[in-house]
Amino acid sequence: MKFVTRTAGAVLAGLVAMVGVGQARAADITISGSTMLFPLEQVWSQAYMKSHPGTHISVASTGSGFGISNAANGNITIGASDAYLTRDLKKRYPSLVSIPVAFEDTQVIYNVPGIAKGTTLRMDGPTLARIFMGKIRFWDDKALRSLNPDVTFPHRRIKVIHRADASGTTFVFTDYLAQTSKEWNEEIGRDLSPAWPVGSGYNGSDAVVAAVLATPGAIGYVGLGWINEYHLDSMALKNRDGYFVKGTVKTIQAAGKAALHDPSFPDDFNRSIVWKLHGKDVYPDANFEFWMVSTSLPGSTMNDVKKLVMWALTKGQVEKYTVKTGFSPLPFAPLKPRLNKILNHILPGNTVDIESGG
């Protein structure tokens, strides 16, 4: 592959040229999967259809597991996922390619009577794991009091709320638990749909939010977009360098930028960034959000997908779409070299030079 130094505008122009601007036929694209990514996809689809007459995009919130499997089997055009393609997933779905489209996170929410609204509780991985394993059962447990010496906890039973469906949000959440708690890693591990030891399961992030709000003593997990939408309190999680960090657009982006500037980070993005990154402001349970595309799509459909992907990664990254819905935009410059390879891979046989940014 030939790389030529050009401006960012030339990069976009070259990539748009690859996907066939000026096609007169109608385009019909279906996106389904991640409940976390759903709010951003909704605003993206409306904006894209408005500027691209003749294109119809339907978006559904069905869970990352559904998105991955149905993109692979051809039932949908794009599968939305909070989870990257692990070795096992790549083996199961060899046609899939993962394209990063935004930064998000998984955060811990709670409903503890007697604790004032706006209080930020501090939490570390081993303690959180023991809560979700049912081994810490009350809010005034000494482990919680030790992490939060200025907070007076009630003697109230903890009610664990988790996802019941195959979920990328769960994948990212259990990734943090597995990497910080030997106990969790050995007994349960990271999974889209783990064997939960305790708690009540709900389908979708909206149902998790509703359950936590309706259940005194509850604890659950969702992404930043849901926290902003419902004005929820969330915990500050302990990161690798020992800092307790809340999930915000700034701290999510700090994690993503650290990954993109790491020369060892893989070009196909098939490695977790949860917990592994250093920095005072790095949120430890941040992740890339992905669109999963099968290389088996028909050529004309792949052209439509590439146009949409390039729009999402450029015009779609502005704050009125990303930040407004609880996402951190991707920094395009450090992403370009890896993105070029990904886009060439999903449209085999492309002979057009891909320019690196200047």
N, C-alpha and C positions, 0 to 999 in steps of 0.2 A: 504494500500500500504506500502511495506517495503522499508525503506531507509538505505543504507549502505554507509559508508564513503569510497570513492575510489578516485583515481587520475582522472584528466580531461580526460586522455587517456582512462581510464577504462570506464568512462561515455560514451564516443563516441563508444567504442567497444561494450558495452552492447546494446546501442540503435541501432547500425548498425546490430547487431545480431537479434534484434527484427524484422527487415524489410526484412530478408531473403536474405542475400548476396549469390550470386551464381545462382540465377534464370537465366535460359537460354532463357526464352521467351523474345520477344521484348516488350519494353515499349513505349507507345505513350502518351505524356502529353501535354495538352493544357493549356496555361496561358493567361488570357485576363483581361483587366481592366485598372487600374491606368496609366495615361499618365506620371505621375511623376516617377513611379517605372520602367517604360518601359526600360530606358537606362541600368539600373542595371540588369534587367532580360535578356536583350539581351546578355550581356557579360557572365552572369551566365550560360545561356543555352548553349552557344558555348563551354565554358570551361567544363561544365558537360558532354555534349555529346562526347567531345573529350576523356574524361577519363572514360566514360561509354558506350562503343560500344554496339549498339543494342537499345539504348534509343533515342527516337526522341522527342524533345521539340519544340513546336510552340508557339510564343509569339506575342500578339497583343495589341496595344494601343487603347483602346475603351472607357475609362472613368471608374471610380470606380463604378458608379451606375450599369453599364452593368456587370462589374466583379462580384459584389455581387449577383445580381439577377440570372445571368447565372450559377454561381457556385451552387447556391441553387437549380436551376431546372435541373441541370445535363447536360447542354449544353457544359460546359467546365470542365476541371479537377480542376483548381485552379483559383479563382478570386482574382485579385490584387486590393487592396484598400488603399487609404490614410485615410479613415474613419474607426473608430472602430465600433463594433456592438452596436448601441444604444439600449435602451429598446424597442423602436418601431421596429427597424430592427430585433432584436432577436425574437420578437413576430411574425413578418412577415415571417422570415426565420429560424425556430427553429432548422433545421438540421445543420446550419453553425457553424463552429468553426474558430476563428481568431487566426492566428499564426504571431507574430511579426517577421519580417525578417531584418529590418534596421531602422535607424533614418533618417528623412528628415525634411523639413520645408516648409512653404509658405512665400514668400517674395514679397514685393511691388516694382515693376519696373516702370520706368517713362521715358518720352521723353519730356524734357522742353528746348526749344531753349534758348540760352543765359546762361545756367548753364553749367559750364565746366565739361567735362567728368572726372569721378573720384570723383566728389563731392558727399558726403554722406549726403542726407537729413535726418532730424530727424522727426519722426512722432509718435503721440500717437493714441490710439484707438478711442476716441471720435471724433477727427478731421478726421481721416480716414473714420469713419462711415458716417460723414456728407458729405464727398466728394462722397462716393458711394451711398448716398441717394439723391445727386443732390442739397444739401443745401449749400455747398461751391462750387462755380462755377468757380472761377478764381485762378490762381496760386499765385497771390499777395494778397490773402486774409490775413487779420490780424492774423488769427489763425496759418497759415503757417509761416508768418513772425516772429511771437512770438516764435515758435519752432526753427526757423533757423535765428537768428538775424544777422549772418554774410553773409547771402545769399541775393543777389538782384534778386527778382523774376520778370519776365515779366508780364504785364497785358494781360494774354492769357487765353482763356477759357480752363478748364480742360475737357478732353475727356475720359470718363470712359470706360474701356475695361474689360469685364468679360467673363467667360465661359458660353456657351449656353447649353452644355450637362450636364447630371448629373455627378458631379465631386467631388472626394475626396479632391482635391486641394481647391475647393470652400468651402467644408465642414470645412476644417481647417481654411481657411481665415475668413469665417463668424463666426466661433467659437470665434476667437480673437475679432471680432467686437461685438458679442453678450455679451461677458464677460467683455468688457471694456466700452461699450456704452449702457446705459439704453434705449436710444432712438431706437437704432438698435434692441436690444433684444425684445422690445415691439412691434415694427412695422414690423420687417422682420424675425429676428431670425437666428439660425444656420440651414443650410440645404445643401444637395447635389445639389439642384437646386432651389434656392430661387426665389421669385417674385421680380426681380431687379426693382428698381424704375426708374433708368436711365441707359444709356450706351448702348454699342453695344456688342452682344454676339458672341462668336466664339467656334467652336468645337475643343477641345484639346489644350494643353499647347503650342504646336508649333505654332498654329494659333494665340494664344494670343500674343506670342513674336513677330511674324511677324506684327501684327496689331499695337502694341505699337511702334515698330521701324519705321513703315511707317506713323505714325500719330503724328505730332507735337502737344504737349500739352497733350499727352496720359498718362494714369496711368493704371496699370494692376497688375496681381499677378501670380507668377509661383514658382516652387521649385528651390533649389540650383543648381541642375544638369543643368537646362536650363540656369541659370545665368552664370555658369562657361562655358558652351558650347558656348554661344554667347557673352561673356564678357560684361554683362549688369551691369549697376549701380542699386543698390537696397537701400532701406531705412533702417535706424536703427530704430527699433521699441522700444517703451517704455515698459519695463517689470514691473512686480508687485512691485519690490523694487525701481522703479523710474529711473533705468538705461536705456539708449538708446543703444541697442545691435544690431549689424549686424548679419545676419545669416551666420555662417561658420561651418565647420566640428566640430570645437572645441566647439562653443556655442550651437550647436544642441545636441552634445553628453552630454554637461553639463546638459541640460534639461532632456535627457533620463536617465542619471545616477541618477539624483535627484529623478525621479519617481521610478526607480527600487530599490532604497534604502529606499523608503517610505514604512513602514510596512503596511500602510492602503491601498496601491495600490492593486487593485483586481488581483487575479490570472489569470482571463480570459482577462485582459487588456481592459475591456470595460468601460474605463473612460478616459476623455480627460486629456492631460497634458498641453494643451494650457493655458498660463497665470497663472496657479495655483501655479507654483513652484518659490521658492525664490533663489536668488543668483545674484551676480554682473555680471557674464558672461552667465547667462541663457537666451537664446533666447526665447521670449514669444510666438512664433507661430510655435514651433517645434512639431513633432508628430512621433509616430511609423508608419512604413509602414507594411501592413498586407498582408498575403496570406489567403484567405478564402477557407476553405475546408469543403465539406459536409460529414457528417457521413454516408450518404447513398451511398457513392461510393462503388463499388465492392471491396472485400478484396484484390484481386491481384493489383488493381489500387491503393488502399490505401498503400500497401507496397511500390510501386513505388514512391508515394508522400512522404512517410516518409523518404525514402532514400534521395530524393532530398532535403527535408527540412533540414535534418541533415547535408548534405553537405553545403547548403546555410548558415547555422548557425555556421559552423566551418570553413572549407576551404574557403567558399565563402565570409567570412568577411574580408579577407585580403585587404590591401589598394589598390592593383592594380585593384580590382573589385569595392569596395565601394567608397573610397575617390576619385578615378579617375573619377567616374561618378556622384559625387556630393552628396554622402551619408556618414553618419557617421556609423562606424561599431558598432554592439551591443556588450556590454561587457558580455561575455558568463557566467562568474561565478555567478553574481547576477541574471542572467536570468534562470539558470538551474532548481531551484525548481519549478518555474511556468511552464517552458517548459516541465518538466517531466509529470506534470498533463495534459497538453494540448495534448501531444503525446499519452498518455494512453487513453485519451478520444476519439481521432479520430480512434483508432483501438480497439474497444470494445472486451472484453474477453481476453485481453493479460495478461498472468500470470507471465511474466518475471519481476524480480525485477528491479526497476529503481534506479540507484545509485545517491546519491547526491555527489557533488564535494568535494574533500578534499583539 
